[in-house]
């Protein structure tokens, strides 16, 4: 049994300089911390990592087969000599050590990137805030096999749940053409835009709005029908006062965690202009185009405008200067969501801001800063 599970590193290589490599500091791998569960070796695994403190991170591991512990591990990642090292010891179910008193199994660091830390013989890879893969080289009978541990952890949700809304999956993704005659839109409930976040009272002739949602593995889809007696697009530059033109604003919080997102991507507040440009605040505290995130098409007949929108969903580790992949959507996933419309008729500034979610207090224009005001979508098959 000992030889089956004992972990070995192969050989040491110098740390290679890479453009995306980070300094060997524990703060860059703090995402490993938490209680993780998975399956391996025909059983259930549990691995609990502490937050960095005192120059180290510590973990306990156990493997359970048929309801009984097979073995334990104690693991430590330490900062040492301007690098990191992972060290561990194994224990049987009776807590008798596999290694001698002063012996440890050591894994020197090779490299750290934003979503990966590579030791000799063991690699941690972040998939999302709540999922990671650990790859371990295991030696048995003179041969090396790399075993993958897929771990997930529960994320404590501090956000108050409001406007809980089930969204059914589309059998066929809608075509983004503004016509909205797709099968996916024939079903599903209309929801109203009727919460005045800014401005004076308005009449139904001035504004009314409703929307539907559906989803596929690749994106969230939105159909909105807005009655607005005057469409305004004063600013030719999409990055100048974009909130003062008529636009649809989509608020997305991928993991429904809530919290502040003014100049970070804990959540997004996408302003979709009449010309299709998509703007949100970047981490550089300035407006930035996110046209690759959203595809939209609008058609206007009289005072009725139909907005058809495809929205790719990105996690809160989105990097404005890096390469990013949209999150694959799955059934039962929760997403923070709100919708709003900036309405301007003749003024220099928008006259009304109408949202989908009731916001408590006097300051109702908080969605661009505070994801706690968002509603919650539940993706259903």
JOTA-V500753 format. One line per field, one symbol per residue. burial: # if it has 24 or more other C-alpha atoms within 12 Angstrom, else .. A space follows every 10 residues. Layout:
BEGIN
burial = ???
END
This chain:
BEGIN
burial = ....#####. .......... .######### ########.# ...####### .#...##### ####.....# #########. ..######## ##.....#.. ...####### ########## ########## ########.. ........## ###.....#. ###.###### ..##.#.### ...##..... ########.. ......#### ########## ########## ####...##. ########## ########## ########## ########## ##....#### ..#######. ...####### ########.# .....##.#. ..######## #####...## #########. ...####### ########## .
END
